[in-house]
Amino acid sequence: MTQRVHSNALSRRGLLQASTALAGASLATPFLALPALAEDHPAIGTYPAGSSGSSVFVGITCPRTGTYAVQGEDEIKGCELAIEHINSGHPLIKAISPKTTKGVLGKEVKYGIADDGAKPNSAVQNISRFITENKAVVFTGGTSSAVAVALNKLAQREKVLFMTSISGSNDTTGKDCVRYGFRECFYGQTAAAGVGPVLLKAFGKGKKAAYLTPDYTYGHTVQKSMEEYLNKNGGWTTATNQVAPLGAPDYSSYLLNIANSGADFLLNINWGHDAVLSTQQAKQFGVLGKQKLVIPYQTPFLAREVGAELTEGVYAATDFWWTLEDKYPLAKMFVEAFDKKYGYKPEWGANACYLQFAFWANAVETAGTFYPPSVIKVLESGAKLQSTVGEVHFRPEDHQLVRPVVIVRGKKPADMKNKEDFWEVLEVLPGEPLMQKPDAFGCKLGETT
Amino acid sequence: MFTWANFVSQMFNGLALGALLALISSGLTIIYGTLGVLNLAHGAMFMLGGYAGYVAFEATGSYIVAVAAGTLFLLVVGIVMERVVIRHFYGRPHEDQLLVTFGLGIVFVEVVRFFFSSLTKTVPAPPMMSGITSLGFMFYPTYRLAVVGIVAVALIVLYIVLYRTKLGMIVRAGIEDSLMVDSLGIDVYKVFMVVFGIGAMAAGFAGIVNAPVVSLTPDVGEAILVQTFVVVVIGGVGSFPGAVLGGLIAGEIISITSMIDPGYAYVMLFAAMTLVLLLRPHGLLGVRGRE
């Protein structure tokens, strides 16, 4: 496990400004009944120990090894950029968190990063250490929904805020939702409701689909959501559902079953390197010549890794694609800042992590305290938040962000304007009408204290 | 999803998969059988072979050069590793050997990740072996068919080296009783170095031959290592024919089970290993009492 701790110089002015903001916010929001002094709150989780000094610590656990390593590194970059912007009071952070000056409530944000290899037990160990040793006031992690669900439980038990990085399972803000966890990205059911109509419009009704599904919560819920949507609304049938373990070294036997299934479409639900390998092998086995590839939930870096020849004409739902900079000013600011620092266009994991820390900073600044129940109340208030995909808000009932679903289609290599121009944004669908009712997946948030 | 066409396809795929597993496992089993060292860096060496080949391919565009580079680089890595590290661990407990090889494996993986990142690297199949071939009952990637042939040739070469040369005779004698070989005046440590080199070379060769099939990432050896151990346990530790038989059995179990319920493919593989351990602890072709 690797860990790094970073810091920037503390801004004294920021501290003073934040102290004023702290007092001001408590007066301005009487409905929250916030006392002016932090000490008046009872101790809970890492509060007040984690925020009593001149800096606060945030914990980041990400896969830097294993099948989701590429996506994990992108997420880390998004987190680092957000923290850098928070500490320096960058205009992009100020656009999302207007009360931010420098740091959060004037306190410098320090952070640690640990590798979890997308394994839930490692992620829980990493964050437990950040909580006990560094008194982390908030943490992020996920990439694998199995990790996100495990961290949800940890957050609720330890009473420390958890801003999920990437997690596409219905369960994360469904049956496994918690009061202390908030999710930015949409999930299987919403992806299906977003990309489903586009598929039916493009390809018609009564088709046969083969699914290639990773064997854990993300795979099962996304597969089920897609199948339900297409079969119910389009009269599609399921030719076969091939469930493969996470990190499978070879897909030949699954692909032979798919090749022999008589399906018209291959819906590849795999993610990370699994998506890369299974797509490349589907090409090798001639499956992609006979069946049309659909990727219900787009994997960051997939197009870069398999090449535009394989993603050409492929429909996918995604959280963010960098060409949204043409539509949203904040997306333009984010893409430019990210590209300048890291030398490539951010994928949606980086965007998710950036936004999550920005939303957290905004909530703390608005609450005027790090006291978790107060921060949760602000996040649950349903207040409009500015983001790189327009106005969004968290749903109080399940802590799911209500945000647009971006439908993309893979460009022909000849149509690409530059080497990173893989996807064409077809539609940006408002999220709310696509989402299921908050209690449809059995969410019970649990107690705040 | 049982149909006869699918059954025949999966049987064939099991053979192709098994051939690759046999090749990777043979290196592991030779090293363990002769040196008594369970090399947990074997998966990482498989990966190194792939990356060495990838570098050579990027430089020359030649598949043949890539295969030669991947193989020879690992021969060198194996010999250096044996001389510098492994030889100091022959007399130490198995736990120490496991830890040091496990540690070396992590170092190899992270060094590669440092230089190449985690992004997938691709070594394309040579043009004459790319595309799809119709076998009548199914279509199969041409390169995978070629791999069956390549692996068969490699295994025959290994067989000749082990069973038809003086070196092979010494190696096999070393597997049975290295103390006796030493007593007969043969420098058993020199033999150990050569054996480790050959074992590493087999891993490197498998790594680069496999590269067009699996796509390279620094973690590619991790899952392979687990399967390789299963193969060695099923076939019998230290047995070269055992590695071949174990590989083929493992390939067929994965393929046939996945036809019935893919979720159970790896469960059945481990169940088979457990069954072998219970009924025949020394493996199908292993010799009782051999370490």
Interface residues (C-beta under 8 A of the other chain):
Chain A: R64 T65 G66 T67 A69 V70 E73 D215 T240 Q242 V243 A244 P245 G247 A248 P249 D250 S252 S253 Y254 L256 N257 A259 N260 S261 H273 V276 L277 Q280 Q281 Q284 F285 G286 G289 F301 R304 E305 V306
Chain B: M1 T3 A5 N6 S9 Q10 N13 G14 A16 L17 V109 R113 S117 S118 L119 T120 T122 I132 M138 F139 Y140 P141 Y143 R144 V213 V214 S215 T217 P218 D219 V220 E222 A223 I224 Q227 I254 S255 S258 M259 P262 G263 A265 Y266
